Amino acid sequence: MEPPKTYENSASVYQILGRYKAERDYEFSRKTDFTTEFTEFAHPNIVLAENYSLYTFTDDEAILVDCGDCDIFDKTKAFVYDTQYKNAVKMVTMSLESFHTVAKQVIVPNIPIVHLANHGRCGSTLFTKVFEGIPNALSLSETNGFTQLAEMSLHNGNQDYEKIKKMMYSAILITIKHASARNSSCMLMKHQSSVLFITEMMVDVFPSIKQVYMYRQGLGFVQSYEKLMVANSWDPLSTELACYWGGVGQHRLLKSYTDSIKPEDIGQFSSFTKWAIVWVASTAAFKKLNEEHGLELKSFKFEHMIKNPNIVLSKVFAHIGIPLDQLPDIDTIFSKDSQTGTPFSSRDADKEKLKKGLTPITDELKVEVEKLCKMFGVTQFWEETVLANDLS
C-alpha cells in the first residue's frame, strides 16, 4: 500500500471485517479493536459526513468510524464508544495534520454547549438522559477520542502539552459537526472521568463551552463500584487501573500531588482505597482547576439532584443557558435505569449479595483513606462534602 502523497488522498479507508475487545478494555477504544481490509485512499472531507464519528487517536493518527445507518447518539443507548464499537462498518485513519485541516472546516453553531466533567458513578449518565429530554438536544455520552487524549496527557502531557491541546481543539470541532448537521438546539459532552484532568485544555481552546462538574459523596462513589464488582464478578481493582483513573503518573494538572505517591504505594492499599483514589484525585483536580487555573468551574451534587431534582436542575439549566420551560418530565426519566444494557448497572442484582460485598468501614480503613486524602490535599471524604461554586 503506497502512502498518500497529497492532502487530497490522505484518508485511508478500511472495511471492518471483525472486532474484538478483552473485557478489561471495554471502556477504552483502540485502532486495534477491529480487523480490517484496506479499500482506498480518499479525501479527508469524507469524515465531515454525519455517519462518520471520532473513535480514538494514536500518537500520530486520528481514527474515525462509519456506523452506517446506526445513530450512535440514539437516546436508548448509554455510551457512544460502545455503540461505535458494535456498529462500525468502516474505519478511516489520517495523519493529525490532515485531521486538523479538515476539522477547521466545521462551522460552530451558536447554541449552548456544555461539558459535564465528573468522577464517574455520580449520576452523570442519568443527567445526560435529562438533557436528552430537551427538545432537539444532542447528548454525547463518552466519546473516547477525549479519553485517549487524557491517557496521552497522563503519560506525556508535560512534554507534548501543546500537541495534545491542538488535538483537543480539533476533536471538539469534529464532534460539534454532529450538532451542526442535526440543527441541534443545545449540546452536552459527557466524557469519562479522566477527561476532568485535561479540562483546562478544553477551556484554553474553547472558552465558550460551559463547564460543570458533577460529583457525589465519596463513600457512595466507592460503594457504587463495589456493587458493580459483585454484580459483574469483577476482580479487585488493579494497581494499574487505580493509577490511571486516579491520574497518578506524569499528568500535568496533578503532578505536584502525584510526585509524592508512587504506584508501589498504591499497590499496598486495600481495594476500597484504590477506588477512593479516583474520587480523591478528582476532588483535588477540581480544586486545582478553580484555584490555580481560575476556571470558576461550577458544580452540583448527585445526592442533591436526587433529593430536589427540579430545584437543582433548574439552576443547572439556567447556568448553561437553557430556558427553564424546557425542563423535561423528571419523574419519568428518574424511574428508568440510565445504564441498562451495560456492565455499569447493578439494579437487577441480588440486593443482599450486593450488601455483603461492601467493605466494612473500620477505624483502620478510615486512617488509610485519610492518609491518601492528605497526599492529595483533600480534606473531605467521610464527612459531608459540598464543593466550591455549588449550584445545588
C-alpha positions in Angstrom: 0.0 0.0 0.0 1.6 3.2 -1.2 1.4 6.1 1.3 -0.6 9.2 0.4 1.4 11.9 -1.3 -1.1 14.8 -1.1 -3.7 16.1 1.4 -6.5 15.2 -1.1 -5.9 11.5 -0.8 -4.6 11.3 2.8 -7.5 9.5 4.3 -7.1 5.7 4.4 -10.4 3.8 4.3 -10.8 0.3 5.6 -13.7 -2.2 5.6 -14.3 -3.7 9.1 -14.3 -7.4 8.9 -14.3 -8.3 12.6 -14.0 -6.8 16.1 -12.6 -7.9 19.4 -12.0 -6.4 22.9 -10.8 -8.0 26.0 -13.2 -7.5 28.9 -10.7 -5.3 30.8 -10.6 -3.0 27.7 -14.3 -2.4 27.5 -14.1 1.3 28.4 -11.3 2.1 26.0 -11.2 2.5 22.2 -8.2 1.4 20.2 -7.4 1.2 16.5 -6.7 -2.5 17.1 -10.3 -3.1 18.2 -11.1 -4.0 14.5 -9.8 -6.5 11.9 -9.9 -4.5 8.7 -9.2 -4.6 5.0 -7.8 -1.5 3.2 -10.1 -0.4 0.4 -9.0 3.1 -0.8 -7.3 6.4 -0.3 -9.9 9.2 -0.1 -10.2 12.9 0.6 -10.3 13.7 4.3 -13.6 15.6 3.8 -15.4 12.3 3.8 -15.4 12.4 7.6 -17.4 15.6 7.6 -20.4 13.4 6.7 -22.8 12.8 9.7 -22.2 9.0 9.6 -18.5 9.4 10.5 -17.5 10.0 14.1 -14.3 10.3 16.0 -13.3 6.9 17.6 -9.9 7.4 19.1 -6.3 8.6 18.4 -2.9 7.1 18.2 0.2 9.2 18.8 0.2 10.3 15.2 -3.2 9.5 13.7 -6.9 10.2 14.1 -9.2 7.2 13.9 -12.8 7.7 12.8 -15.6 5.2 12.1 -18.6 5.0 9.9 -21.5 3.3 11.6 -23.8 3.4 8.6 -27.5 3.8 9.4 -26.9 3.4 13.2 -27.5 6.6 15.1 -24.7 6.4 17.7 -26.3 9.2 19.7 -29.7 7.4 20.0 -31.3 8.2 23.3 -31.8 4.5 24.0 -28.1 3.8 24.0 -25.9 4.5 27.0 -22.3 5.1 25.7 -21.1 6.3 22.3 -17.9 4.2 22.4 -19.8 1.0 22.9 -22.3 1.8 20.1 -19.5 2.7 17.8 -17.6 -0.5 18.5 -20.6 -2.7 17.9 -21.9 -1.0 14.8 -18.9 0.4 12.9 -18.7 -0.9 9.3 -15.7 1.3 8.1 -12.7 2.8 9.7 -10.8 5.9 8.4 -7.3 6.8 9.5 -5.5 10.0 8.7 -2.5 11.9 9.9 -3.0 14.5 12.7 -2.1 17.2 10.2 -4.9 16.1 7.8 -7.3 15.8 10.8 -6.6 19.4 12.0 -7.1 20.7 8.4 -10.4 19.0 7.9 -11.7 19.9 11.4 -11.2 23.6 10.7 -14.0 23.4 8.1 -16.6 22.7 10.8 -18.9 25.7 11.5 -19.6 26.1 15.2 -23.3 26.7 15.8 -24.5 29.5 18.1 -26.1 27.2 20.7 -25.4 26.4 24.4 -22.7 23.7 24.6 -21.8 22.2 28.0 -19.1 19.8 29.2 -20.2 17.8 32.1 -16.9 16.9 33.9 -17.3 14.1 36.5 -15.5 11.4 38.5 -17.7 8.6 37.4 -20.6 6.7 39.3 -22.1 10.1 40.2 -25.3 10.1 38.1 -23.7 11.8 35.1 -25.4 9.3 32.7 -28.7 10.0 34.4 -28.1 13.7 33.8 -27.5 13.0 30.1 -30.9 11.4 30.0 -32.4 14.5 31.5 -30.6 16.6 28.9 -31.9 14.4 26.1 -35.4 15.3 27.2 -34.8 18.9 25.9 -36.4 19.4 22.5 -33.8 18.8 19.8 -30.9 18.5 22.2 -27.8 16.4 21.3 -26.1 14.5 24.1 -22.8 12.8 23.5 -22.1 10.3 26.3 -18.5 9.1 26.5 -16.8 9.6 23.1 -13.4 8.0 23.6 -11.3 10.3 21.5 -11.2 12.5 24.5 -10.4 9.6 26.8 -7.4 8.9 24.7 -6.2 12.5 24.9 -6.5 12.2 28.7 -4.4 9.0 28.6 -1.8 10.7 26.4 -1.7 13.6 28.8 -1.2 11.2 31.7 1.9 9.7 30.2 3.5 12.6 28.3 1.4 15.7 28.9 4.3 17.7 30.1 6.3 17.1 27.0 3.5 17.2 24.4 1.0 19.6 26.1 0.7 21.9 23.0 0.3 18.9 20.7 -2.4 17.4 22.8 -4.2 20.8 23.2 -4.3 21.1 19.4 -5.7 17.6 19.2 -8.3 18.7 21.8 -9.4 21.6 19.6 -9.8 19.5 16.5 -11.6 16.8 18.5 -14.2 19.3 19.7 -14.7 20.7 16.3 -15.2 17.3 14.6 -17.6 16.4 17.5 -19.6 19.7 17.2 -20.2 18.9 13.5 -22.9 16.5 14.6 -24.8 19.3 16.3 -24.5 21.4 13.1 -25.7 18.5 10.9 -28.8 18.0 13.2 -29.6 21.7 13.8 -29.5 20.9 17.5 -30.8 23.4 20.0 -28.0 22.6 22.5 -25.3 20.1 23.0 -23.9 18.1 26.0 -20.5 16.5 26.1 -20.2 14.0 28.9 -16.8 12.1 28.9 -15.2 9.5 31.0 -13.8 10.7 34.4 -10.2 11.0 33.2 -11.1 13.9 30.9 -11.5 16.1 34.0 -7.7 16.1 34.2 -7.5 17.9 30.8 -10.4 20.3 31.3 -8.1 23.3 31.3 -7.1 22.3 27.8 -10.7 22.4 26.7 -11.2 25.8 28.3 -8.0 27.1 26.7 -9.1 26.1 23.2 -12.9 26.6 23.6 -13.7 29.1 26.3 -17.3 29.4 25.1 -18.1 25.8 26.3 -19.9 25.9 29.7 -18.1 23.8 32.3 -20.0 22.0 35.0 -18.6 19.3 37.5 -20.9 16.6 38.8 -19.9 14.7 41.9 -21.3 12.6 44.8 -20.3 11.8 48.3 -17.0 9.8 48.4 -18.4 6.8 50.3 -21.3 6.5 47.9 -19.0 6.6 45.0 -16.8 3.7 46.3 -19.7 1.6 47.3 -21.3 2.1 43.9 -18.2 0.5 42.4 -18.2 -2.3 45.0 -21.7 -3.2 44.0 -20.7 -3.4 40.3 -17.8 -5.7 41.3 -20.3 -8.1 42.9 -22.9 -7.8 40.1 -20.3 -8.5 37.4 -18.0 -10.8 39.3 -15.1 -8.4 38.6 -11.7 -8.9 40.1 -10.4 -6.3 42.6 -9.3 -3.1 41.0 -5.7 -3.4 39.8 -3.0 -1.0 40.8 -2.5 -0.1 37.1 -6.2 1.0 36.7 -6.2 2.7 40.1 -3.3 4.8 38.9 -4.9 5.5 35.5 -8.3 6.6 36.8 -6.7 8.4 39.6 -4.4 10.4 37.4 -1.2 9.1 39.1 1.7 9.5 36.7 3.1 12.4 34.8 -0.2 14.2 34.4 0.4 18.0 34.2 -2.6 19.0 36.3 -1.9 16.7 39.3 1.9 16.4 39.1 2.5 18.3 42.3 0.4 15.8 44.1 1.3 12.6 42.3 5.1 13.2 42.7 4.6 12.2 46.3 2.7 9.0 45.6 4.1 6.1 43.6 2.4 3.0 42.1 4.1 0.8 44.6 2.4 2.9 47.4 -1.0 2.4 45.8 -0.3 -1.4 45.5 -0.3 -1.6 49.3 -3.8 0.0 49.6 -7.0 -2.0 50.1 -9.4 -2.4 47.3 -11.7 0.2 48.9 -8.9 2.8 49.0 -7.9 2.0 45.4 -11.4 3.1 44.3 -11.2 6.0 46.7 -8.2 7.3 44.8 -10.4 8.2 41.8 -12.7 10.3 44.0 -9.8 11.9 45.9 -7.8 12.8 42.8 -10.9 14.2 41.1 -11.7 16.4 44.0 -8.1 17.6 44.1 -8.3 18.3 40.3 -11.5 20.3 40.7 -9.8 22.4 43.4 -6.7 23.0 41.2 -8.8 23.9 38.2 -10.6 26.6 40.2 -7.8 27.9 42.4 -4.8 27.7 40.1 -6.3 27.9 36.7 -9.1 30.3 37.6 -11.8 28.4 35.8 -14.6 29.0 38.4 -15.9 25.6 37.5 -19.5 25.2 38.7 -20.5 22.0 40.5 -23.6 20.1 41.6 -24.0 17.0 43.7 -25.8 13.8 42.8 -27.4 13.4 46.2 -28.9 17.0 46.0 -30.2 16.3 42.5 -32.0 13.1 43.6 -33.5 14.9 46.7 -34.6 18.1 44.9 -34.4 17.4 41.2 -36.5 20.3 39.9 -34.7 22.9 42.0 -31.2 21.6 41.3 -31.8 21.0 37.6 -33.4 24.4 37.1 -30.2 26.0 38.5 -28.0 23.9 36.2 -30.1 24.7 33.2 -30.1 28.4 34.0 -26.2 28.3 34.2 -26.0 26.5 30.9 -28.3 29.0 29.2 -31.3 26.7 28.5 -34.8 28.0 29.1 -36.4 26.5 32.2 -39.6 25.7 30.4 -37.6 23.1 28.5 -37.0 21.0 31.7 -38.4 17.6 30.8 -40.5 15.2 32.9 -38.1 14.3 35.6 -40.1 11.6 37.3 -40.3 9.5 34.1 -36.6 9.9 33.4 -35.6 9.1 37.0 -37.8 6.0 37.1 -35.7 4.3 34.4 -32.2 2.7 34.7 -30.0 5.1 32.7 -27.3 2.4 32.2 -29.4 -0.6 31.3 -27.7 -3.0 28.9 -24.2 -2.1 30.1 -21.9 -3.6 32.7 -22.5 -0.5 34.8 -25.9 -1.3 36.1 -26.5 -3.3 39.3 -30.2 -2.5 39.6 -31.3 -6.1 38.9 -28.6 -7.8 41.1 -29.5 -9.6 44.3 -29.7 -6.8 47.0 -28.4 -9.0 49.9 -25.5 -10.1 47.8 -24.6 -6.5 46.9 -24.8 -5.5 50.6 -22.5 -8.3 51.6 -20.0 -7.1 49.0 -19.5 -3.7 50.7 -16.3 -3.2 52.7 -16.9 -2.7 56.4 -15.9 0.8 57.5 -13.3 0.3 60.2 -11.1 2.8 62.0 -8.1 1.2 60.2 -9.8 1.8 56.8 -10.6 5.4 57.8 -6.9 6.1 58.6 -5.8 4.6 55.3 -8.2 6.8 53.3 -7.3 9.9 55.3 -3.6 9.2 54.6 -4.5 9.2 50.9 -6.5 12.4 51.2 -3.5 14.2 52.8 -1.3 13.2 49.9 -3.8 15.0 47.5 -4.6 17.9 49.8 -8.2 16.8 50.1 -9.9 17.4 53.5 -13.3 15.7 52.9 -14.2 12.1 52.4 -16.0 10.7 55.4 -17.8 14.0 56.2 -20.5 15.7 54.2 -18.8 17.2 51.1 -20.0 20.4 49.3 -17.6 21.7 46.7 -17.0 25.2 45.6 -19.3 27.0 43.2 -22.1 24.5 44.0 -25.3 25.1 42.0 -27.3 22.7 44.1 
